[in-house]
Amino acid sequence: MTIETASLGILHKAVEKLADGYRHLPAHHTEYDQQQAEEILLQVAEKMWDNYPYPHPQYAGQMLKPPHPVARMAYMLATWINPNNHALDGGKASSAMEKEAVAKIATLYGWDNYLGHLTGGGTLANLEALWVANHIHPGKTVLASSQAHYTHSRICGVLQIPFESVAVDDQARMDLNDLEAKLQQLDVGTVVVTLGTTGVGSVDPLPDILRLQETYGFRIHIDSAYGGYYTLADNLTPQVRAAYDAIRQADSVVVDPHKHGLQPYGCGCVLFRDPQVGRYYKHDSPYTYFSSDELHLGNQP
């Protein structure tokens, strides 16, 4: 396997360009033992041989996606500054870029009025969505299929929300008969609909679940952490296409840029159709939020 290295030259030019913006500051040179650093890094490189060749096109591990060279370079470029997007002052440029990225993700699902942000991964994004759901329907049961990601039951355990698993059909999709039976038997606040399960890639029948929502009044949260970017595919079956096209009608959705978004670090994105859910997050942090009337990313979910 050939490791892509052409990006190193591009990255070097980009770092030099970044440095140009700070040449007006007093000179400062980071001091470290370069020879020892090189020795250690070469040792790390050799130890990394004990990995499977995840970036190779013949590697079949569906959860480990090779980062796009541009994403890898951009990530490395940002590490020279190490911004913190929690507050706008901690990452002025990167906060603006985060908002731009989230807006682009929201357009995938037909949303132009929403609340959302990037997270450290899909699990945290799903936790935020269920935390909000529990504020709207306190103490009500969360349902997810038996093929849904295992973290949903664990999240509900952490948040002390009742959780029940719904059976699946012969295509590993949420079984509508079992779902309706549980809706009749339990006080359900949220149904987690998985579009692209991590186990087999199954897509729950969202249009049918939306029709049940009209009768039973539950929230719909879309866990599309693994499969969210497949909405861009042009070869989906009509049934699967209909499910992705219906995402815009859901209450919240999670997608992971670090999977099919090909980002080189843990990254999730949580989106809420109703921006007013931000009231559940409202808080004050005077040691970080002090120079802008605009909503900081740390004030968002």
C-alpha positions as CSV (number, residue, x, y, z in Angstrom):
1,M,0.0,0.0,0.0
2,T,1.3,3.5,-0.9
3,I,0.7,6.1,1.8
4,E,-0.4,9.4,0.3
5,T,2.3,12.1,0.9
6,A,1.6,14.8,-1.7
7,S,-0.5,16.6,0.8
8,L,2.6,17.2,3.0
9,G,3.8,19.8,0.5
10,I,0.4,21.5,0.4
11,L,0.2,21.5,4.2
12,H,3.7,23.1,4.4
13,K,2.5,25.9,2.1
14,A,-0.7,26.3,4.1
15,V,1.2,26.5,7.4
16,E,3.5,29.2,6.0
17,K,0.4,31.1,4.9
18,L,-1.0,30.8,8.4
19,A,2.2,32.1,9.8
20,D,2.0,35.2,7.7
21,G,-1.0,36.4,9.6
22,Y,1.0,36.5,12.9
23,R,4.4,37.9,11.8
24,H,3.5,41.2,13.4
25,L,3.8,39.6,16.9
26,P,7.0,39.4,18.9
27,A,9.2,36.5,17.7
28,H,8.7,33.3,19.6
29,H,10.3,29.9,18.9
30,T,8.9,26.7,20.4
31,E,11.8,24.8,22.0
32,Y,11.9,21.0,22.1
33,D,14.5,18.3,21.4
34,Q,14.0,17.8,17.7
35,Q,16.3,14.8,17.5
36,Q,14.5,13.0,20.3
37,A,11.2,13.9,18.9
38,E,12.2,12.4,15.5
39,E,13.3,9.2,17.2
40,I,10.1,8.9,19.1
41,L,7.9,9.7,16.1
42,L,9.7,7.1,14.0
43,Q,9.1,4.5,16.7
44,V,5.4,5.4,16.7
45,A,5.4,5.0,12.9
46,E,6.8,1.6,13.3
47,K,4.4,0.6,16.0
48,M,1.5,1.8,13.7
49,W,2.4,-1.1,11.4
50,D,0.5,-3.2,13.7
51,N,-2.8,-1.8,12.3
52,Y,-4.9,-3.2,9.5
53,P,-4.6,-1.1,6.3
54,Y,-7.8,0.8,6.9
55,P,-7.3,3.4,4.1
56,H,-6.8,0.7,1.5
57,P,-9.8,0.3,-0.9
58,Q,-9.7,-3.5,-0.4
59,Y,-10.1,-3.2,3.4
60,A,-13.7,-4.1,4.2
61,G,-14.1,-2.6,7.7
62,Q,-17.2,-0.4,7.2
63,M,-16.7,1.6,10.3
64,L,-13.2,2.8,9.6
65,K,-13.2,5.3,6.7
66,P,-10.0,6.8,5.3
67,P,-10.0,10.6,5.9
68,H,-10.1,12.8,2.8
69,P,-6.6,14.4,2.2
70,V,-8.2,17.9,2.3
71,A,-9.8,17.1,5.7
72,R,-6.6,15.7,7.1
73,M,-4.6,18.8,6.0
74,A,-7.2,21.2,7.3
75,Y,-7.2,19.4,10.7
76,M,-3.5,19.5,10.9
77,L,-3.5,23.2,10.0
78,A,-5.9,24.0,12.8
79,T,-3.7,22.2,15.4
80,W,-1.0,25.0,15.0
81,I,-3.6,27.4,16.5
82,N,-5.6,24.9,18.7
83,P,-8.8,26.9,18.8
84,N,-11.7,26.2,21.2
85,N,-15.1,26.7,19.6
86,H,-16.9,26.7,23.0
87,A,-16.9,30.4,22.9
88,L,-16.6,32.7,19.9
89,D,-13.5,34.3,21.4
90,G,-11.8,30.9,21.8
91,G,-12.2,30.2,18.1
92,K,-13.3,33.2,16.1
93,A,-12.5,31.8,12.6
94,S,-13.1,28.2,13.4
95,S,-16.4,28.9,15.1
96,A,-17.6,30.6,11.9
97,M,-16.4,27.6,9.9
98,E,-18.2,25.2,12.2
99,K,-21.4,27.1,11.7
100,E,-20.9,27.0,8.0
101,A,-20.2,23.3,8.1
102,V,-23.3,22.6,10.2
103,A,-25.4,24.7,7.8
104,K,-24.2,22.6,4.9
105,I,-25.1,19.4,6.8
106,A,-28.5,20.8,7.6
107,T,-29.2,21.4,3.9
108,L,-28.7,17.7,3.3
109,Y,-32.0,17.2,5.2
110,G,-33.8,20.2,3.9
111,W,-33.5,22.4,7.0
112,D,-32.7,26.1,6.8
113,N,-34.1,27.0,10.2
114,Y,-32.6,24.8,12.9
115,L,-30.3,24.6,15.9
116,G,-27.2,22.4,15.9
117,H,-23.5,22.0,16.3
118,L,-20.6,19.6,16.1
119,T,-19.8,17.2,18.9
120,G,-17.0,14.9,19.8
121,G,-18.8,11.9,18.3
122,G,-22.2,10.3,17.5
123,T,-22.8,9.0,21.0
124,L,-22.6,12.5,22.6
125,A,-24.8,13.9,19.8
126,N,-27.4,11.2,20.4
127,L,-27.2,11.9,24.2
128,E,-27.9,15.5,23.6
129,A,-30.9,14.7,21.4
130,L,-32.4,12.3,24.0
131,W,-31.7,14.8,26.8
132,V,-33.7,17.4,25.0
133,A,-36.4,14.9,24.2
134,N,-36.7,14.1,27.9
135,H,-37.1,17.7,28.7
136,I,-40.0,17.9,26.3
137,H,-41.6,14.6,27.4
138,P,-40.2,14.1,31.0
139,G,-39.9,10.5,32.1
140,K,-41.6,9.1,29.0
141,T,-40.2,5.9,27.4
142,V,-37.8,5.9,24.5
143,L,-38.2,3.2,21.8
144,A,-35.5,2.0,19.4
145,S,-35.2,-1.1,17.3
146,S,-33.2,-4.1,18.4
147,Q,-30.8,-3.2,15.6
148,A,-30.3,0.3,16.8
149,H,-26.9,1.2,18.2
150,Y,-26.4,-0.1,21.7
151,T,-25.6,3.3,23.1
152,H,-29.3,4.3,23.0
153,S,-30.1,2.0,25.9
154,R,-27.0,3.1,27.7
155,I,-27.7,6.8,27.2
156,C,-31.2,6.2,28.6
157,G,-29.6,4.5,31.6
158,V,-27.4,7.5,32.2
159,L,-30.3,9.9,31.8
160,Q,-32.6,7.6,33.8
161,I,-35.1,7.5,31.0
162,P,-37.2,4.3,30.5
163,F,-36.1,2.4,27.4
164,E,-37.7,-0.4,25.4
165,S,-36.5,-2.3,22.4
166,V,-38.7,-2.9,19.3
167,A,-38.5,-6.0,17.3
168,V,-37.3,-5.9,13.7
169,D,-38.6,-7.6,10.5
170,D,-36.9,-10.0,8.1
171,Q,-34.9,-7.0,6.7
172,A,-33.7,-5.9,10.1
173,R,-35.9,-2.8,10.0
174,M,-38.1,-1.7,12.9
175,D,-41.2,-3.8,12.9
176,L,-44.3,-1.6,12.6
177,N,-46.7,-4.0,14.3
178,D,-44.5,-4.3,17.4
179,L,-43.9,-0.6,17.4
180,E,-47.6,0.2,17.4
181,A,-48.2,-2.4,20.1
182,K,-45.7,-0.7,22.3
183,L,-47.1,2.7,21.5
184,Q,-50.4,1.4,22.8
185,Q,-49.0,-0.2,25.9
186,L,-46.4,2.3,27.0
187,D,-46.2,6.1,27.6
188,V,-43.8,6.8,24.8
189,G,-42.1,10.2,24.4
190,T,-39.5,9.4,21.6
191,V,-39.0,6.9,18.9
192,V,-35.4,6.6,17.7
193,V,-35.4,5.8,13.9
194,T,-32.2,4.4,12.6
195,L,-31.3,5.2,9.0
196,G,-28.3,2.9,8.3
197,T,-27.7,0.6,11.2
198,T,-24.1,-0.1,12.0
199,G,-24.7,-3.8,12.0
200,V,-26.3,-4.5,8.7
201,G,-27.1,-1.1,7.2
202,S,-30.9,-1.4,7.5
203,V,-33.1,1.6,7.2
204,D,-36.2,1.9,9.4
205,P,-39.4,2.8,7.6
206,L,-39.6,6.5,8.5
207,P,-42.6,7.4,6.4
208,D,-44.7,4.8,8.1
209,I,-43.4,5.9,11.5
210,L,-44.3,9.5,10.7
211,R,-47.9,8.3,10.1
212,L,-47.9,6.7,13.5
213,Q,-46.6,9.9,15.0
214,E,-49.8,11.6,13.9
215,T,-51.8,9.3,16.1
216,Y,-49.6,8.8,19.1
217,G,-47.8,12.2,19.3
218,F,-44.2,11.0,20.1
219,R,-41.0,12.8,19.0
220,I,-38.9,11.2,16.2
221,H,-35.2,11.3,16.6
222,I,-33.2,10.1,13.6
223,D,-30.0,8.3,14.4
224,S,-28.1,8.5,11.1
225,A,-24.7,8.7,12.6
226,Y,-23.4,6.0,10.3
227,G,-25.8,6.3,7.3
228,G,-26.6,10.0,7.2
229,Y,-24.4,10.9,4.2
230,Y,-26.1,8.2,2.1
231,T,-28.8,10.8,1.4
232,L,-26.3,12.0,-1.3
233,A,-26.4,8.6,-3.1
234,D,-28.2,8.3,-6.4
235,N,-28.7,4.5,-6.3
236,L,-31.0,4.1,-3.3
237,T,-34.0,1.9,-3.6
238,P,-37.4,3.8,-3.7
239,Q,-38.2,2.7,-0.2
240,V,-34.9,3.9,1.2
241,R,-35.0,7.1,-0.8
242,A,-38.4,7.8,0.7
243,A,-37.0,7.4,4.2
244,Y,-34.1,9.8,3.6
245,D,-36.4,12.3,2.0
246,A,-38.6,12.3,5.1
247,I,-35.8,13.2,7.5
248,R,-36.9,16.9,7.2
249,Q,-40.1,16.0,9.1
250,A,-38.3,14.5,12.1
251,D,-37.6,16.4,15.3
252,S,-33.9,15.8,15.5
253,V,-31.2,14.1,13.6
254,V,-27.6,12.9,14.2
255,V,-24.9,12.3,11.6
256,D,-21.2,11.6,12.0
257,P,-18.8,13.6,9.8
258,H,-16.0,11.2,11.0
259,K,-17.6,8.2,9.3
260,H,-18.8,8.8,5.7
261,G,-17.9,12.5,6.1
262,L,-14.3,11.3,6.0
263,Q,-13.0,13.5,8.8
264,P,-9.8,12.4,10.5
265,Y,-11.1,12.8,14.1
266,G,-14.0,11.9,16.3
267,C,-16.9,14.2,15.2
268,G,-20.7,14.1,15.4
269,C,-23.4,16.6,14.5
270,V,-26.7,17.0,16.2
271,L,-29.5,19.0,14.6
272,F,-32.9,20.1,16.0
273,R,-35.7,21.2,13.7
274,D,-37.1,23.6,16.3
275,P,-34.5,26.2,17.3
276,Q,-36.5,26.9,20.4
277,V,-35.1,23.8,22.1
278,G,-32.0,26.0,22.8
279,R,-33.9,27.2,25.9
280,Y,-33.0,24.0,27.6
281,Y,-29.3,24.8,27.1
282,K,-29.4,28.4,28.2
283,H,-26.7,29.2,30.7
284,D,-24.2,31.8,31.6
285,S,-20.4,31.4,31.7
286,P,-19.0,34.9,32.3
287,Y,-15.4,33.7,32.2
288,T,-15.9,32.6,28.5
289,Y,-19.0,34.4,27.2
290,F,-18.2,38.1,27.6
291,S,-17.6,39.8,24.3
292,S,-20.4,39.0,22.0
293,D,-24.2,39.2,22.0
294,E,-24.3,36.5,19.3
295,L,-25.1,33.0,20.5
296,H,-21.9,31.1,21.3
297,L,-21.6,27.5,20.2
298,G,-21.2,26.6,23.9
299,N,-24.7,28.1,24.5
300,Q,-26.1,25.7,21.9
301,P,-26.8,22.0,22.3
